[in-house]
Amino acid sequence: MRSRLPYRAALVAVAFALGFYGSVPAPLTARAQKVEKIDPLPSWNEGAAKTAILDFVARTTKEGSPDFVPAPERIAVFDNDGTLWPENPLPFELAFTFDAAKARVAKKPELKDTPAYKALAEGDISALAADHHKLLMQLALDTHAGMTTDEFHKSVADWIATAKHPRYKRLYADCTFLPMQEALKLLRANGYKTFIVSGGTVEFMRVWAEKVYGIPPEQVVGTTFKTKYALVDEKPALTILPEIALIDDKAGKPVGIQQFIGRRPVMCFGNSDGDHEMLQWTTVGRKPSFGLIVHHTDGDREYAYDAKPKSSGKLVEALEAAPKRGWTVVDMKKDWKQVFTSEK
């Protein structure tokens, strides 16, 4: 009997070490507790906004919860300009359009006397925006259409690789909001599929969405130009036509979601009245659902502009509706410890 006791004692010791008796050594327990305490939103200050995101994700991904959402239905949509990166002093695609238009004038000097290019040269934004953005639309058509999708993607990639934000003096792709990047990662880690649904053109956004946000091109919805297929030099190509098939802004956003995603989202993140209808489509009359508005209140680290009626990212109607709809409003100045990923 005595010869068997050490062997059995050894087995029990091994069993305890492996956790078969509901216990682990103290060092392992401490490590496990440390892992559990990792904050998935470290650049967010503690408060109602952060708690709302974490609570909703927990409730909708826990089996047995009354708010459980099956994985195929976990769709989250994000506006881009003003939600994932700044849109001041201009939305980034508009900055690209202006730079591309100036490059066209350098090659075709005769353009400088036309109304759109003259207004651009004079910095007359009011003239460009007049008559329902008629001249601005002309510049957009001139710089986006008439080339193949591959040619356009290359022009965007070249611009992104060199163009810098005038205030921050760093590449536009380095000016994304760290708190929102963390939110994207949190959602994907919990089985949510993340989509961009933006007023910007889909071809512009697809160039950098996967690299910058981890969102593949097939999960980008945006303003869409008509395209035409043809064999060019025995190679298949899609040419962008000077006709718009969908304006993915305001009421166009729910239309784009239905056309390209085919499911109503469970979560929606926006920042302006251009996202109002998308927030409604996601949340009104539906539970569980979640809406969030990024309110630009930090003029020191970013810009404080969205309460201005003529701002490109005007936020008046949606902000007014937020309390009634139960949408979470993020006060950038109060809720974010850090604004940009490039500050990390």
C-alpha positions as a printed Julia matrix, in Angstrom:
344×3 Matrix{Float64}:
   0.0    0.0     0.0
   2.75   2.42    0.94
   4.37   2.0    -2.46
   1.17   3.11   -4.21
   0.54   6.3    -2.23
   3.22   8.46   -3.87
   1.95   7.48   -7.31
  -1.66   8.37   -6.46
  -0.55  11.58   -4.8
   1.32  12.46   -7.94
  -1.78  11.86  -10.07
  -3.85  14.1    -7.8
  -1.2   16.82   -7.99
  -1.21  16.63  -11.78
  -5.01  16.71  -11.83
  -5.06  19.86   -9.7
  -2.41  21.45  -11.92
  -4.47  20.76  -15.03
  -7.63  22.13  -13.44
  -9.57  18.86  -13.29
 -10.56  19.63   -9.68
 -11.82  23.15  -10.44
  -8.65  24.89   -9.33
  -5.46  26.2   -10.9
  -2.26  27.44   -9.33
  -2.31  31.08   -8.2
   0.02  32.39  -10.95
  -2.26  31.03  -13.69
  -5.34  32.5   -12.01
  -3.68  35.9   -11.81
  -2.79  35.72  -15.49
  -6.36  34.78  -16.42
  -7.73  37.69  -14.44
  -5.29  40.03  -16.15
  -6.46  38.83  -19.58
 -10.1   39.32  -18.61
  -9.43  42.94  -17.69
  -8.02  43.94  -21.09
 -10.05  46.94  -22.28
 -11.24  46.57  -25.91
 -11.87  50.34  -26.12
  -8.81  51.82  -24.37
  -8.94  55.21  -26.12
 -12.49  55.81  -24.83
 -13.03  57.5   -21.5
 -15.32  55.71  -19.07
 -18.85  56.96  -19.52
 -22.28  56.36  -21.04
 -21.08  56.1   -24.66
 -18.42  53.47  -24.0
 -20.74  51.52  -21.7
 -23.53  51.56  -24.29
 -21.31  49.99  -26.97
 -19.88  47.29  -24.7
 -23.26  46.46  -23.19
 -25.01  46.16  -26.57
 -22.31  43.93  -28.02
 -22.4   41.7   -24.92
 -26.21  41.39  -24.96
 -26.48  40.61  -28.66
 -23.71  38.01  -28.78
 -24.5   36.0   -25.64
 -26.55  32.9   -26.37
 -29.6   32.75  -24.15
 -29.84  36.52  -23.9
 -33.27  37.92  -24.88
 -31.39  40.28  -27.23
 -29.22  37.57  -28.82
 -28.62  38.18  -32.54
 -27.6   35.18  -34.69
 -24.22  35.64  -36.38
 -25.56  36.04  -39.96
 -27.7   38.97  -38.83
 -24.89  40.84  -37.07
 -24.53  43.69  -39.54
 -22.96  47.01  -38.49
 -22.8   49.99  -40.86
 -20.44  52.95  -40.56
 -20.52  56.25  -42.34
 -17.01  57.33  -43.33
 -16.36  61.09  -43.54
 -16.69  62.53  -40.06
 -17.32  59.1   -38.53
 -14.13  57.17  -39.26
 -11.92  60.14  -40.19
 -12.35  63.98  -40.3
 -14.2   65.8   -43.02
 -12.76  69.24  -42.39
 -11.65  71.51  -43.89
 -12.94  69.35  -46.77
 -14.12  65.76  -47.06
 -11.08  63.76  -48.13
 -12.51  62.73  -51.49
 -13.25  66.35  -52.27
  -9.6   67.17  -51.54
  -8.65  64.4   -53.99
 -11.07  65.83  -56.57
  -9.59  69.31  -56.3
  -6.02  68.0   -56.6
  -6.96  65.84  -59.59
  -8.75  68.79  -61.23
  -5.69  71.02  -60.81
  -3.58  68.31  -62.43
  -5.98  68.28  -65.38
  -5.58  72.04  -65.83
  -1.8   71.62  -65.91
  -2.23  69.25  -68.86
  -5.09  71.17  -70.49
  -4.63  74.93  -69.78
  -7.77  75.76  -71.76
  -9.83  74.37  -68.86
  -8.86  77.28  -66.59
 -11.38  79.58  -68.28
 -14.36  77.26  -67.76
 -16.66  78.14  -64.81
 -15.86  75.1   -62.66
 -12.09  75.33  -63.0
 -12.1   79.11  -62.66
 -14.02  78.84  -59.38
 -11.55  76.19  -58.2
  -8.55  78.36  -59.06
 -10.09  81.26  -57.14
 -11.0   79.07  -54.17
 -14.62  80.08  -54.59
 -16.36  77.25  -52.75
 -19.67  79.12  -52.77
 -19.67  79.18  -56.58
 -18.8   75.49  -56.73
 -21.63  74.64  -54.33
 -24.24  76.89  -55.98
 -27.18  75.54  -57.95
 -27.2   72.17  -56.14
 -23.42  71.77  -56.42
 -23.53  71.97  -60.2
 -19.9   73.05  -60.77
 -18.64  70.75  -58.05
 -20.39  67.84  -59.72
 -18.71  68.79  -62.98
 -15.29  68.52  -61.35
 -16.24  65.17  -59.84
 -17.34  63.8   -63.2
 -14.2   65.11  -64.91
 -11.86  63.52  -62.35
 -13.71  60.23  -61.78
 -15.24  59.26  -65.13
 -13.81  58.39  -68.53
 -11.2   55.93  -67.26
 -11.24  52.28  -66.34
 -11.77  51.26  -62.76
  -8.14  50.06  -62.63
  -6.88  53.44  -63.86
  -9.02  55.28  -61.35
  -7.93  53.03  -58.48
  -4.3   53.74  -59.35
  -4.88  57.5   -59.35
  -6.49  57.27  -55.91
  -3.71  55.01  -54.57
  -1.05  57.43  -55.84
  -2.83  60.36  -54.17
  -3.27  58.54  -50.86
   0.43  57.62  -50.84
   1.52  61.27  -51.04
  -1.29  63.73  -50.14
  -1.27  65.15  -46.62
  -3.92  66.77  -44.49
  -3.28  70.56  -44.47
  -3.64  70.86  -40.69
  -2.06  67.67  -39.39
   0.74  67.46  -41.99
   0.45  63.69  -42.27
  -1.04  61.34  -44.82
  -4.81  61.27  -44.96
  -4.78  57.53  -44.29
  -2.99  58.28  -40.99
  -5.82  60.58  -39.85
  -8.36  57.93  -38.87
 -10.11  58.01  -35.5
  -8.53  55.52  -33.11
 -11.69  55.1   -30.97
 -13.67  54.12  -34.06
 -10.95  51.75  -35.23
 -11.23  50.07  -31.83
 -15.01  49.84  -32.23
 -14.58  48.16  -35.64
 -12.21  45.59  -34.17
 -14.45  44.95  -31.17
 -17.43  44.24  -33.4
 -15.53  41.92  -35.73
 -14.11  40.04  -32.74
 -17.7   39.38  -31.7
 -18.99  38.1   -35.01
 -20.26  41.37  -36.51
 -19.66  42.09  -40.17
 -18.68  45.74  -40.65
 -19.66  47.8   -43.7
 -18.88  51.33  -44.84
 -21.99  53.13  -46.11
 -20.88  56.59  -47.21
 -21.75  59.47  -49.47
 -18.27  59.17  -50.98
 -17.9   57.17  -54.17
 -17.55  53.45  -53.82
 -14.56  53.26  -56.17
 -12.62  55.87  -54.18
 -13.27  54.21  -50.84
 -12.51  50.66  -51.95
  -8.9   51.57  -52.67
  -8.0   52.07  -49.02
 -10.86  50.56  -46.96
  -9.28  47.15  -46.47
  -5.82  48.48  -45.68
  -6.96  51.29  -43.39
 -10.09  49.84  -41.75
  -9.85  46.1   -42.32
 -13.05  46.3   -44.4
 -12.85  44.42  -47.73
 -14.05  46.15  -50.93
 -17.19  44.01  -51.17
 -18.32  45.52  -47.84
 -18.18  49.12  -49.08
 -21.38  50.88  -50.15
 -21.14  54.36  -51.61
 -22.21  56.75  -54.33
 -21.98  54.72  -57.51
 -21.18  55.68  -61.09
 -22.53  53.66  -63.97
 -19.86  51.5   -65.61
 -19.53  49.86  -69.0
 -17.81  46.58  -69.77
 -15.67  46.06  -72.88
 -12.58  44.27  -74.11
  -9.76  46.81  -74.38
  -6.71  45.5   -76.21
  -8.07  41.99  -75.59
  -8.28  42.65  -71.86
 -11.59  42.93  -69.99
 -12.18  46.37  -68.49
 -14.89  48.39  -66.78
 -15.01  52.06  -67.76
 -16.54  54.6   -65.41
 -19.26  56.59  -67.15
 -20.2   60.23  -66.37
 -23.55  59.11  -64.97
 -24.46  58.46  -61.37
 -26.46  55.34  -60.56
 -26.88  55.96  -56.82
 -26.24  58.94  -54.54
 -25.52  57.21  -51.26
 -26.49  60.01  -48.91
 -29.51  60.81  -46.76
 -32.44  58.7   -48.03
 -30.09  57.06  -50.51
 -28.28  55.21  -47.71
 -31.11  52.81  -46.81
 -31.56  52.21  -50.54
 -27.86  51.4   -50.91
 -27.97  49.1   -47.88
 -30.87  47.15  -49.34
 -29.32  46.94  -52.81
 -25.82  45.91  -51.77
 -26.17  44.3   -48.33
 -29.7   42.9   -48.39
 -30.18  42.97  -44.6
 -31.2   45.75  -42.25
 -28.27  46.5   -39.95
 -28.35  45.9   -36.22
 -25.88  48.71  -35.47
 -25.35  52.06  -37.18
 -22.59  54.64  -36.65
 -22.84  58.11  -38.19
 -22.04  61.75  -37.52
 -24.3   64.04  -39.51
 -27.77  64.68  -40.85
 -26.66  62.8   -43.95
 -26.82  59.68  -41.78
 -30.23  60.43  -40.28
 -32.2   58.11  -42.54
 -29.65  55.31  -42.13
 -29.97  55.63  -38.35
 -33.75  55.48  -38.69
 -33.61  52.46  -41.01
 -31.42  50.61  -38.54
 -33.24  51.38  -35.31
 -36.79  52.69  -35.57
 -39.32  50.09  -34.51
 -36.67  47.38  -34.15
 -35.15  45.69  -31.13
 -32.41  45.03  -30.48
 -30.79  47.85  -32.43
 -28.15  50.46  -31.8
 -27.48  53.91  -33.2
 -24.48  56.12  -32.48
 -23.63  59.68  -33.51
 -20.11  61.12  -33.37
 -20.56  64.74  -32.23
 -17.58  66.91  -33.24
 -17.07  69.07  -30.15
 -13.26  69.18  -29.93
 -11.88  72.22  -31.7
  -8.42  71.71  -30.21
  -7.66  68.14  -31.24
  -9.99  68.01  -34.25
 -12.79  70.42  -35.28
 -15.94  71.76  -33.64
 -18.23  72.37  -36.57
 -21.23  70.1   -36.9
 -23.74  72.43  -35.24
 -23.19  74.98  -38.01
 -26.09  74.83  -40.51
 -23.8   75.23  -43.55
 -21.18  72.72  -42.45
 -20.42  69.81  -44.8
 -21.08  67.57  -41.79
 -24.1   69.4   -40.41
 -25.62  67.73  -37.36
 -28.91  69.34  -36.35
 -31.95  67.12  -37.11
 -30.3   63.82  -36.15
 -28.9   65.28  -32.92
 -32.33  66.61  -32.02
 -33.88  63.2   -32.67
 -31.26  61.25  -30.69
 -32.91  61.35  -27.23
 -36.28  60.25  -28.6
 -34.72  57.45  -30.67
 -32.37  56.27  -27.94
 -29.26  56.91  -30.04
 -25.94  57.22  -28.26
 -24.23  60.58  -28.8
 -20.44  60.62  -28.51
 -19.04  63.91  -27.27
 -15.61  63.77  -28.9
 -14.04  66.18  -26.43
 -15.39  64.36  -23.38
 -15.55  60.71  -24.48
 -12.28  60.19  -26.37
  -8.9   60.03  -24.62
  -7.16  60.03  -27.98
  -8.46  61.06  -31.37
  -6.09  59.81  -34.09
  -4.41  56.48  -34.71
  -1.19  58.26  -35.72
  -0.81  59.65  -32.21
  -0.39  56.14  -30.81
